[in-house]
Amino acid sequence: MARLIYSLLLGLVGAAIVHIAVLLLVPAYSERDAWSRLAAREPEFQLVRMSDDAAGGSFLKGADPLFAAIGCRFNLFEGVTHLRASGELPFWSVSVYDRRGHNIYSFNDRTATDRKLDMVVTTPARMVELRKELPEAYSASVFVETTAQEGMVVVRLFVPDDSWSALVSDFIENMECRRE
């Protein structure tokens, strides 16, 4: 009986120590997410290469070296966010995340209209207004509706080998992320 009580107390003390350690580490890790690093580096609607940080690191832990990643923070307080680019690549994908890092929507070149990157992120209320009279600039756009007011778009571009680097660079140079 004494061993059982000893084991239970030891387990409770161990669990308490682990719990306290986790609580103390949360602030240190919560400011190291991709959103925070992007916010510290560039303003909203600014494209940032996430796959190769100038300091030699990467915004994305464990990022695949065959992919270039571009990020853009946005807010929907004053309008919609329009992301587009032109060029032919072997593969690209786009993911939209809310401020907490939850994936809201994702698609790739295989599911986009004519394999073109053209996306509009908006709120449901603004989407109703857009549907009344769709601007010509949005005729081929993929629409992403979200109730999140702030978010981040991450575009991943497949770079199979160095011979594709120039095309990927051109694609990135032509990419736009802006409020409209």
MDAnalysis code that builds the backbone (N, CA, C; Angstrom):
import MDAnalysis as mda
import numpy as np

u = mda.Universe.empty(540, n_residues=180, atom_resindex=np.repeat(np.arange(180), 3), trajectory=True)
u.add_TopologyAttr("name", ["N", "CA", "C"] * 180)
u.add_TopologyAttr("resid", np.arange(1, 181))
u.add_TopologyAttr("resname", ["MET", "ALA", "ARG", "LEU", "ILE", "TYR", "SER", "LEU", "LEU", "LEU", "GLY", "LEU", "VAL", "GLY", "ALA", "ALA", "ILE", "VAL", "HIS", "ILE", "ALA", "VAL", "LEU", "LEU", "LEU", "VAL", "PRO", "ALA", "TYR", "SER", "GLU", "ARG", "ASP", "ALA", "TRP", "SER", "ARG", "LEU", "ALA", "ALA", "ARG", "GLU", "PRO", "GLU", "PHE", "GLN", "LEU", "VAL", "ARG", "MET", "SER", "ASP", "ASP", "ALA", "ALA", "GLY", "GLY", "SER", "PHE", "LEU", "LYS", "GLY", "ALA", "ASP", "PRO", "LEU", "PHE", "ALA", "ALA", "ILE", "GLY", "CYS", "ARG", "PHE", "ASN", "LEU", "PHE", "GLU", "GLY", "VAL", "THR", "HIS", "LEU", "ARG", "ALA", "SER", "GLY", "GLU", "LEU", "PRO", "PHE", "TRP", "SER", "VAL", "SER", "VAL", "TYR", "ASP", "ARG", "ARG", "GLY", "HIS", "ASN", "ILE", "TYR", "SER", "PHE", "ASN", "ASP", "ARG", "THR", "ALA", "THR", "ASP", "ARG", "LYS", "LEU", "ASP", "MET", "VAL", "VAL", "THR", "THR", "PRO", "ALA", "ARG", "MET", "VAL", "GLU", "LEU", "ARG", "LYS", "GLU", "LEU", "PRO", "GLU", "ALA", "TYR", "SER", "ALA", "SER", "VAL", "PHE", "VAL", "GLU", "THR", "THR", "ALA", "GLN", "GLU", "GLY", "MET", "VAL", "VAL", "VAL", "ARG", "LEU", "PHE", "VAL", "PRO", "ASP", "ASP", "SER", "TRP", "SER", "ALA", "LEU", "VAL", "SER", "ASP", "PHE", "ILE", "GLU", "ASN", "MET", "GLU", "CYS", "ARG", "ARG", "GLU"])
u.atoms.positions = np.array([
    [0.821, -1.193, 0.000],
    [0.000, 0.000, 0.000],
    [0.873, 1.269, 0.000],
    [1.957, 1.244, 0.768],
    [2.851, 2.399, 0.834],
    [3.516, 2.650, -0.521],
    [3.842, 1.569, -1.234],
    [4.444, 1.722, -2.566],
    [3.464, 2.367, -3.544],
    [2.211, 2.011, -3.443],
    [1.192, 2.577, -4.324],
    [1.047, 4.072, -4.082],
    [0.989, 4.464, -2.834],
    [0.871, 5.890, -2.494],
    [2.128, 6.630, -2.953],
    [3.294, 6.033, -2.708],
    [4.562, 6.631, -3.135],
    [4.577, 6.810, -4.662],
    [4.149, 5.795, -5.382],
    [4.120, 5.860, -6.849],
    [3.163, 6.936, -7.336],
    [1.997, 7.041, -6.728],
    [1.028, 8.065, -7.110],
    [1.571, 9.467, -6.842],
    [2.170, 9.671, -5.685],
    [2.744, 10.979, -5.368],
    [3.896, 11.328, -6.306],
    [4.733, 10.363, -6.575],
    [5.841, 10.591, -7.506],
    [5.315, 10.949, -8.901],
    [4.272, 10.266, -9.344],
    [3.658, 10.569, -10.639],
    [3.056, 11.962, -10.674],
    [2.377, 12.363, -9.602],
    [1.784, 13.706, -9.533],
    [2.855, 14.792, -9.523],
    [3.923, 14.588, -8.777],
    [5.018, 15.562, -8.742],
    [5.675, 15.659, -10.120],
    [5.898, 14.533, -10.757],
    [6.480, 14.539, -12.102],
    [5.586, 15.244, -13.106],
    [4.287, 14.982, -13.043],
    [3.342, 15.653, -13.951],
    [3.313, 17.149, -13.706],
    [3.391, 17.552, -12.447],
    [3.398, 18.979, -12.120],
    [4.648, 19.654, -12.684],
    [5.789, 19.002, -12.570],
    [7.040, 19.572, -13.090],
    [6.955, 19.728, -14.611],
    [6.472, 18.723, -15.292],
    [6.334, 18.804, -16.754],
    [5.347, 19.912, -17.123],
    [4.235, 19.997, -16.425],
    [3.219, 21.015, -16.716],
    [3.801, 22.426, -16.547],
    [4.517, 22.651, -15.467],
    [5.116, 23.966, -15.227],
    [6.161, 24.286, -16.293],
    [6.973, 23.316, -16.660],
    [7.987, 23.539, -17.697],
    [7.336, 23.917, -19.026],
    [6.263, 23.242, -19.391],
    [5.567, 23.564, -20.641],
    [4.995, 24.976, -20.578],
    [4.371, 25.339, -19.475],
    [3.813, 26.690, -19.335],
    [4.891, 27.763, -19.423],
    [6.049, 27.497, -18.878],
    [7.141, 28.471, -18.944],
    [7.752, 28.576, -20.338],
    [7.661, 27.516, -21.132],
    [8.233, 27.530, -22.483],
    [7.282, 28.091, -23.535],
    [5.994, 28.158, -23.265],
    [5.022, 28.629, -24.259],
    [5.349, 30.032, -24.781],
    [5.633, 31.020, -23.921],
    [5.949, 32.352, -24.466],
    [7.170, 32.355, -25.385],
    [8.159, 31.556, -25.073],
    [9.368, 31.522, -25.899],
    [9.091, 30.980, -27.285],
    [8.221, 29.986, -27.380],
    [7.929, 29.372, -28.670],
    [6.793, 30.061, -29.419],
    [5.896, 30.720, -28.727],
    [4.750, 31.323, -29.406],
    [5.157, 32.498, -30.289],
    [6.246, 33.153, -29.977],
    [6.710, 34.277, -30.795],
    [7.660, 33.835, -31.898],
    [7.837, 32.546, -32.086],
    [8.739, 32.051, -33.121],
    [7.980, 31.415, -34.278],
    [6.695, 31.633, -34.348],
    [5.932, 31.048, -35.446],
    [6.166, 31.855, -36.718],
    [5.749, 31.310, -37.834],
    [5.992, 31.955, -39.130],
    [5.340, 33.333, -39.195],
    [4.141, 33.476, -38.637],
    [3.445, 34.765, -38.645],
    [4.294, 35.826, -37.944],
    [4.779, 35.529, -36.761],
    [5.556, 36.497, -35.989],
    [6.850, 36.863, -36.694],
    [7.516, 35.888, -37.275],
    [8.761, 36.181, -37.993],
    [8.491, 37.012, -39.237],
    [7.387, 36.731, -39.912],
    [7.004, 37.503, -41.093],
    [6.647, 38.936, -40.690],
    [5.900, 39.090, -39.604],
    [5.491, 40.408, -39.117],
    [6.691, 41.246, -38.692],
    [7.679, 40.612, -38.109],
    [8.873, 41.331, -37.671],
    [9.718, 41.787, -38.857],
    [9.596, 41.091, -39.964],
    [10.472, 41.373, -41.102],
    [9.863, 42.328, -42.123],
    [8.578, 42.163, -42.421],
    [7.951, 42.959, -43.480],
    [6.545, 43.376, -43.099],
    [6.053, 44.484, -43.679],
    [4.664, 44.887, -43.428],
    [3.684, 43.973, -44.171],
    [2.398, 44.173, -43.901],
    [1.373, 43.392, -44.590],
    [1.437, 43.643, -46.089],
    [0.979, 42.673, -46.852],
    [0.905, 42.718, -48.309],
    [2.281, 42.807, -48.971],
    [3.302, 42.408, -48.245],
    [4.657, 42.373, -48.785],
    [5.066, 40.917, -48.946],
    [5.526, 40.546, -50.122],
    [5.962, 39.173, -50.366],
    [7.337, 38.943, -49.744],
    [7.487, 37.816, -49.062],
    [8.735, 37.481, -48.383],
    [9.103, 36.049, -48.728],
    [10.349, 35.842, -49.111],
    [10.842, 34.475, -49.335],
    [10.992, 33.813, -47.978],
    [10.248, 32.761, -47.768],
    [10.265, 32.081, -46.476],
    [11.213, 30.891, -46.473],
    [11.581, 30.419, -47.635],
    [12.391, 29.207, -47.703],
    [13.875, 29.469, -47.547],
    [14.298, 30.722, -47.736],
    [15.715, 31.015, -47.539],
    [15.874, 32.402, -46.935],
    [15.867, 32.440, -45.639],
    [16.038, 33.659, -44.878],
    [17.437, 34.225, -45.126],
    [17.557, 35.535, -45.130],
    [18.845, 36.172, -45.386],
    [19.892, 35.799, -44.330],
    [19.434, 35.460, -43.140],
    [20.364, 35.092, -42.080],
    [20.841, 33.648, -42.214],
    [20.419, 32.990, -43.290],
    [20.861, 31.634, -43.516],
    [19.914, 30.594, -42.966],
    [18.894, 31.041, -42.270],
    [17.924, 30.113, -41.698],
    [16.702, 30.003, -42.592],
    [15.642, 29.503, -42.019],
    [14.404, 29.345, -42.756],
    [13.250, 29.691, -41.852],
    [12.230, 30.329, -42.409],
    [11.010, 30.590, -41.656],
    [10.309, 29.280, -41.341],
    [10.438, 28.331, -42.245],
    [9.709, 27.077, -42.137],
    [10.628, 25.979, -41.647],
    [10.330, 25.454, -40.498],
    [11.133, 24.361, -39.951],
    [10.906, 23.109, -40.788],
    [11.973, 22.447, -41.168],
    [11.866, 21.217, -41.935],
    [11.367, 21.427, -43.347],
    [11.589, 22.622, -43.908],
    [11.121, 22.918, -45.259],
    [11.821, 22.020, -46.277],
    [11.070, 21.590, -47.260],
    [11.611, 20.746, -48.314],
    [12.557, 21.579, -49.177],
    [13.795, 21.147, -49.378],
    [14.750, 21.935, -50.164],
    [14.389, 22.032, -51.645],
    [13.469, 21.213, -52.120],
    [13.050, 21.283, -53.522],
    [11.924, 22.286, -53.739],
    [11.515, 22.998, -52.694],
    [10.444, 23.972, -52.806],
    [10.919, 25.336, -52.332],
    [10.569, 26.360, -53.088],
    [10.737, 27.733, -52.635],
    [9.399, 28.141, -52.038],
    [9.425, 28.825, -50.916],
    [8.189, 29.246, -50.256],
    [8.163, 30.763, -50.140],
    [7.027, 31.342, -50.506],
    [6.823, 32.786, -50.458],
    [5.627, 33.044, -49.552],
    [5.755, 34.005, -48.636],
    [4.664, 34.323, -47.722],
    [4.207, 35.757, -47.880],
    [2.945, 35.982, -47.547],
    [2.373, 37.327, -47.589],
    [1.315, 37.424, -46.496],
    [1.533, 38.331, -45.544],
    [0.507, 38.572, -44.522],
    [-0.531, 39.519, -45.093],
    [-1.778, 39.349, -44.665],
    [-2.851, 40.222, -45.146],
    [-3.830, 40.520, -44.028],
    [-4.632, 41.563, -44.238],
    [-5.784, 41.805, -43.375],
    [-6.948, 42.172, -44.280],
    [-8.131, 41.858, -43.820],
    [-9.333, 42.092, -44.616],
    [-10.187, 43.206, -44.022],
    [-9.588, 44.078, -43.216],
    [-10.329, 45.150, -42.572],
    [-10.854, 46.170, -43.581],
    [-10.068, 46.465, -44.612],
    [-10.431, 47.535, -45.539],
    [-10.651, 47.075, -46.974],
    [-10.651, 45.793, -47.228],
    [-10.857, 45.327, -48.591],
    [-10.520, 43.858, -48.734],
    [-10.380, 43.436, -49.980],
    [-10.040, 42.051, -50.267],
    [-8.538, 41.955, -50.532],
    [-8.013, 40.760, -50.482],
    [-6.613, 40.520, -50.811],
    [-6.566, 39.774, -52.133],
    [-5.782, 40.287, -53.057],
    [-5.660, 39.681, -54.386],
    [-4.214, 39.218, -54.561],
    [-4.050, 37.932, -54.820],
    [-2.729, 37.348, -55.041],
    [-2.716, 36.762, -56.441],
    [-1.703, 37.136, -57.209],
    [-1.595, 36.567, -58.555],
    [-0.150, 36.570, -59.020],
    [0.093, 35.686, -59.987],
    [1.414, 35.573, -60.590],
    [1.243, 34.942, -61.960],
    [2.256, 35.108, -62.790],
    [2.205, 34.498, -64.116],
    [3.490, 33.726, -64.357],
    [3.379, 32.745, -65.202],
    [4.528, 31.921, -65.538],
    [4.177, 30.453, -65.464],
    [4.997, 29.645, -66.100],
    [4.784, 28.199, -66.122],
    [5.825, 27.519, -65.235],
    [5.355, 26.769, -64.281],
    [6.224, 26.007, -63.397],
    [5.739, 24.561, -63.362],
    [6.610, 23.634, -62.953],
    [6.172, 22.237, -62.900],
    [5.070, 22.019, -61.863],
    [5.082, 22.795, -60.769],
    [4.051, 22.648, -59.748],
    [4.135, 23.817, -58.772],
    [2.981, 24.309, -58.353],
    [2.902, 25.269, -57.249],
    [1.648, 24.968, -56.440],
    [1.678, 25.372, -55.186],
    [0.509, 25.239, -54.328],
    [0.394, 26.484, -53.462],
    [-0.835, 26.767, -53.035],
    [-1.123, 27.932, -52.207],
    [-1.912, 27.467, -50.995],
    [-1.558, 27.982, -49.843],
    [-2.320, 27.724, -48.622],
    [-2.628, 29.053, -47.957],
    [-3.845, 29.179, -47.451],
    [-4.268, 30.365, -46.722],
    [-4.425, 29.958, -45.263],
    [-3.770, 30.715, -44.381],
    [-3.801, 30.427, -42.953],
    [-4.392, 31.614, -42.204],
    [-5.094, 31.335, -41.109],
    [-5.544, 32.428, -40.262],
    [-4.393, 32.839, -39.346],
    [-4.615, 33.815, -38.494],
    [-3.575, 34.361, -37.630],
    [-2.989, 33.301, -36.690],
    [-3.793, 32.315, -36.326],
    [-3.343, 31.267, -35.410],
    [-2.619, 30.123, -36.114],
    [-2.535, 30.180, -37.431],
    [-1.836, 29.148, -38.176],
    [-2.717, 28.003, -38.642],
    [-4.032, 28.146, -38.521],
    [-4.946, 27.113, -39.001],
    [-5.142, 27.261, -40.502],
    [-5.022, 26.177, -41.219],
    [-5.187, 26.192, -42.669],
    [-6.664, 26.395, -43.000],
    [-6.962, 27.483, -43.711],
    [-8.326, 27.806, -44.094],
    [-8.664, 27.176, -45.438],
    [-7.704, 27.250, -46.363],
    [-7.965, 26.791, -47.723],
    [-6.636, 26.530, -48.408],
    [-6.624, 25.584, -49.313],
    [-5.425, 25.363, -50.124],
    [-5.831, 24.798, -51.471],
    [-5.029, 25.104, -52.459],
    [-5.220, 24.570, -53.806],
    [-3.884, 24.603, -54.516],
    [-3.837, 24.015, -55.705],
    [-2.579, 24.000, -56.450],
    [-2.844, 24.293, -57.920],
    [-1.787, 24.253, -58.709],
    [-1.907, 24.600, -60.121],
    [-2.813, 23.644, -60.887],
    [-2.959, 22.429, -60.396],
    [-3.812, 21.448, -61.085],
    [-5.292, 21.763, -60.938],
    [-5.653, 22.496, -59.893],
    [-7.062, 22.810, -59.660],
    [-7.401, 24.266, -59.988],
    [-6.407, 25.065, -60.356],
    [-6.630, 26.476, -60.687],
    [-7.053, 26.616, -62.147],
    [-7.722, 27.709, -62.444],
    [-8.138, 27.996, -63.807],
    [-6.922, 28.205, -64.691],
    [-6.783, 27.417, -65.727],
    [-5.667, 27.488, -66.682],
    [-4.299, 27.424, -65.999],
    [-4.243, 26.784, -64.833],
    [-3.008, 26.633, -64.066],
    [-2.353, 27.966, -63.713],
    [-3.160, 29.031, -63.617],
    [-2.667, 30.368, -63.280],
    [-2.926, 30.656, -61.806],
    [-1.976, 31.300, -61.159],
    [-2.139, 31.707, -59.766],
    [-2.884, 33.031, -59.747],
    [-4.149, 32.977, -59.367],
    [-5.006, 34.161, -59.279],
    [-6.040, 33.872, -58.201],
    [-5.896, 34.518, -57.053],
    [-6.730, 34.201, -55.907],
    [-7.174, 35.476, -55.207],
    [-8.406, 35.464, -54.722],
    [-8.960, 36.567, -53.947],
    [-9.393, 36.017, -52.598],
    [-8.909, 36.641, -51.526],
    [-9.310, 36.275, -50.174],
    [-10.221, 37.386, -49.671],
    [-11.398, 37.011, -49.185],
    [-12.375, 38.001, -48.762],
    [-13.246, 37.465, -47.637],
    [-14.003, 38.359, -47.044],
    [-14.961, 37.964, -46.011],
    [-16.269, 37.568, -46.684],
    [-17.110, 36.801, -46.012],
    [-18.403, 36.430, -46.599],
    [-19.265, 37.646, -46.969],
    [-19.232, 38.696, -46.159],
    [-20.027, 39.894, -46.457],
    [-19.549, 40.570, -47.736],
    [-18.239, 40.685, -47.908],
    [-17.719, 41.298, -49.139],
    [-17.953, 40.398, -50.346],
    [-17.965, 39.088, -50.128],
    [-18.216, 38.157, -51.231],
    [-19.621, 38.369, -51.790],
    [-20.577, 38.640, -50.930],
    [-21.948, 38.926, -51.389],
    [-21.938, 40.150, -52.294],
    [-21.211, 41.183, -51.904],
    [-21.113, 42.395, -52.722],
    [-20.394, 42.129, -54.044],
    [-19.335, 41.332, -54.003],
    [-18.600, 41.004, -55.230],
    [-19.471, 40.228, -56.218],
    [-20.308, 39.348, -55.704],
    [-21.160, 38.547, -56.584],
    [-22.195, 39.384, -57.317],
    [-22.573, 40.509, -56.750],
    [-23.555, 41.383, -57.400],
    [-23.008, 41.914, -58.713],
    [-21.743, 42.297, -58.695],
    [-21.102, 42.809, -59.912],
    [-19.625, 42.448, -59.855],
    [-19.278, 41.316, -60.432],
    [-17.911, 40.798, -60.373],
    [-16.984, 41.629, -61.265],
    [-15.931, 42.208, -60.688],
    [-14.972, 42.961, -61.498],
    [-14.291, 42.040, -62.521],
    [-13.964, 42.576, -63.667],
    [-13.308, 41.809, -64.729],
    [-11.980, 41.226, -64.254],
    [-11.277, 41.941, -63.374],
    [-9.985, 41.470, -62.873],
    [-10.106, 40.173, -62.086],
    [-11.300, 39.843, -61.621],
    [-11.520, 38.638, -60.822],
    [-12.199, 37.522, -61.604],
    [-12.321, 37.646, -62.895],
    [-13.089, 36.674, -63.679],
    [-12.504, 35.259, -63.644],
    [-11.181, 35.126, -63.481],
    [-10.557, 33.805, -63.440],
    [-10.007, 33.471, -62.055],
    [-10.374, 34.259, -61.056],
    [-9.831, 34.093, -59.712],
    [-10.497, 32.958, -58.949],
    [-9.717, 32.343, -58.083],
    [-10.240, 31.407, -57.094],
    [-10.585, 32.250, -55.871],
    [-11.809, 32.113, -55.363],
    [-12.250, 32.911, -54.224],
    [-12.151, 32.094, -52.940],
    [-11.581, 32.719, -51.924],
    [-11.461, 32.104, -50.611],
    [-12.209, 33.004, -49.631],
    [-13.272, 32.483, -49.051],
    [-14.038, 33.221, -48.053],
    [-13.577, 32.805, -46.669],
    [-13.385, 33.794, -45.807],
    [-12.981, 33.509, -44.439],
    [-13.548, 34.549, -43.496],
    [-13.852, 34.121, -42.293],
    [-14.287, 35.068, -41.265],
    [-13.088, 35.655, -40.533],
    [-11.916, 35.095, -40.743],
    [-10.687, 35.617, -40.122],
    [-10.341, 36.955, -40.767],
    [-10.067, 37.947, -39.950],
    [-9.736, 39.270, -40.470],
    [-8.261, 39.399, -40.860],
    [-7.423, 38.581, -40.254],
    [-5.998, 38.600, -40.569],
    [-5.561, 37.201, -40.948],
    [-4.566, 37.138, -41.808],
    [-4.079, 35.829, -42.213],
    [-2.773, 35.918, -42.965],
    [-2.412, 34.785, -43.525],
    [-1.158, 34.680, -44.252],
    [-1.363, 33.705, -45.406],
    [-0.826, 34.062, -46.542],
    [-0.839, 33.184, -47.713],
    [0.579, 32.669, -47.903],
    [0.704, 31.370, -48.124],
    [2.016, 30.778, -48.394],
    [1.939, 30.077, -49.745],
    [2.828, 30.465, -50.649],
    [2.916, 29.863, -51.981],
    [4.181, 29.015, -52.007],
    [4.022, 27.756, -52.394],
    [5.164, 26.852, -52.502],
    [5.390, 26.520, -53.971],
    [6.627, 26.688, -54.408],
    [6.986, 26.500, -55.807],
    [7.991, 25.366, -55.926],
    [7.691, 24.399, -56.747],
    [8.567, 23.249, -56.929],
    [9.737, 23.627, -57.816],
    [10.931, 23.364, -57.331],
    [12.171, 23.626, -58.067],
    [12.907, 22.298, -58.184],
    [12.637, 21.508, -59.256],
    [13.218, 20.169, -59.348],
    [14.741, 20.145, -59.420],
    [15.332, 21.148, -60.065],
    [16.796, 21.247, -60.117],
    [17.160, 22.690, -60.440],
    [18.454, 22.978, -60.477],
    [18.924, 24.357, -60.674],
    [18.514, 24.956, -62.013],
    [18.229, 24.133, -62.999],
    [17.849, 24.671, -64.311],
    [16.505, 25.397, -64.250],
    [15.708, 25.164, -63.211],
    [14.409, 25.823, -63.050],
    [14.513, 27.111, -62.235],
    [15.645, 27.413, -61.679],
    [15.788, 28.563, -60.784],
    [15.414, 29.879, -61.436],
    [15.788, 30.083, -62.678],
    [15.462, 31.334, -63.365],
    [13.949, 31.478, -63.561],
    [13.282, 30.397, -63.946],
    [11.826, 30.457, -64.115],
    [11.114, 30.721, -62.793],
    [11.589, 30.084, -61.735],
    [10.993, 30.298, -60.417],
    [11.224, 31.737, -59.972],
    [12.417, 32.274, -60.195],
    [12.705, 33.668, -59.841],
    [11.807, 34.627, -60.610],
    [11.598, 34.372, -61.903],
    [10.693, 35.211, -62.698],
    [9.272, 35.138, -62.166],
    [8.827, 33.939, -61.806],
    [7.484, 33.748, -61.255],
    [7.326, 34.574, -59.978],
    [8.348, 34.525, -59.116],
    [8.303, 35.278, -57.860],
    [8.327, 36.776, -58.126],
    [9.143, 37.214, -59.078],
    [9.223, 38.648, -59.403],
    [7.882, 39.169, -59.926],
    [7.112, 38.339, -60.633],
    [5.827, 38.765, -61.174],
    [4.673, 38.612, -60.176],
    [4.940, 38.005, -59.026],
    [3.883, 37.759, -58.052],
    [3.474, 39.055, -57.366],
    [2.163, 39.198, -57.155],
    [1.622, 40.365, -56.459],
    [0.723, 39.903, -55.340],
    [0.819, 40.563, -54.209],
    [-0.076, 40.353, -53.084],
    [-0.500, 41.749, -52.637],
    [-1.762, 42.090, -52.882],
    [-2.171, 43.465, -52.560],
    [-3.608, 43.545, -52.091],
    [-3.882, 44.638, -51.408],
    [-5.233, 44.934, -50.952],
    [-5.957, 45.666, -52.084],
    [-7.182, 45.263, -52.320],
    [-7.978, 45.945, -53.349],
    [-9.335, 46.307, -52.798],
])
